[in-house]
Amino acid sequence: MTIIDRPAPSAPRLRRGSHVRLAAAATALWRVIDDRGRIIGHLEALAVDGGGTRFRARRFHTASGAFRDLGEFWSADDAVDCLRLGR
């Protein structure tokens, strides 16, 4: 898998009632913001051989000063759920 390297794709559509919004952070990368306005992590789109897209859930780890990958999912909703429920 590789990070998508083409013009920034539009933000993935999340299911209704997800209680988060996405804000563009970079090409194929979005901040996941909860309904209180807090950034709870990042969603990254990854190109898969054969034309598919996977979504990586990432969270900043303050103590190490680095991002930690929480998992890769076939659905943006599942990646967002990982961020929402894993707090």
C-alpha positions in Angstrom: 0.0 0.0 0.0 1.1 3.5 -0.7 -0.2 6.9 0.4 -2.4 8.3 -2.4 -0.2 10.6 -4.5 -2.5 12.6 -6.7 -4.7 15.6 -6.4 -6.3 15.7 -2.9 -9.4 13.5 -3.0 -12.5 14.9 -1.5 -13.2 13.9 2.1 -14.8 10.5 2.5 -18.5 10.6 3.2 -19.2 9.4 6.7 -22.5 7.8 7.8 -25.2 10.0 9.3 -24.9 10.5 13.0 -21.2 9.9 13.3 -20.8 13.1 15.4 -17.5 14.0 13.8 -16.5 16.1 10.9 -13.4 15.9 8.7 -11.1 18.9 7.9 -8.4 18.7 5.2 -4.9 18.5 6.7 -2.8 17.4 3.6 -3.2 15.3 0.4 -5.3 12.2 1.4 -5.2 13.2 5.1 -8.0 14.7 7.3 -8.3 15.8 10.9 -11.2 14.0 12.7 -12.9 16.6 14.9 -15.6 15.7 17.4 -18.8 17.7 18.0 -17.0 19.6 20.8 -14.4 20.8 18.4 -11.5 18.6 19.6 -9.2 16.9 17.2 -9.4 13.2 18.1 -7.1 11.9 15.4 -6.4 11.7 11.7 -7.8 9.7 8.8 -5.4 8.9 6.0 -6.4 7.4 2.6 -4.1 4.7 1.2 -4.1 3.3 -2.3 -4.3 -0.4 -2.6 -3.0 -2.5 -5.6 -6.0 -3.1 -7.8 -7.6 0.3 -7.3 -9.1 0.1 -3.8 -8.7 2.5 -0.9 -8.0 1.7 2.7 -8.2 4.2 5.6 -5.7 4.5 8.4 -6.7 5.8 11.8 -3.8 7.8 13.4 -3.5 9.6 16.7 -0.8 11.9 18.0 1.0 10.6 21.1 2.2 13.6 23.1 4.8 11.8 25.2 6.7 10.5 22.1 5.9 13.5 19.9 4.9 11.2 17.1 1.8 9.7 15.4 0.7 6.2 16.2 -1.2 4.1 13.7 -4.2 2.5 15.3 -5.3 0.4 12.3 -6.2 0.2 8.7 -9.8 -0.3 7.6 -11.7 -0.8 4.3 -14.2 1.8 5.4 -13.7 5.4 6.6 -16.5 5.0 9.1 -14.7 2.0 10.7 -11.5 4.0 11.0 -13.4 7.0 12.5 -15.1 4.6 15.0 -11.7 3.4 16.0 -10.7 7.0 16.8 -14.0 7.8 18.5 -14.3 4.7 20.7 -10.6 4.4 21.5 -10.2 7.5 23.5 
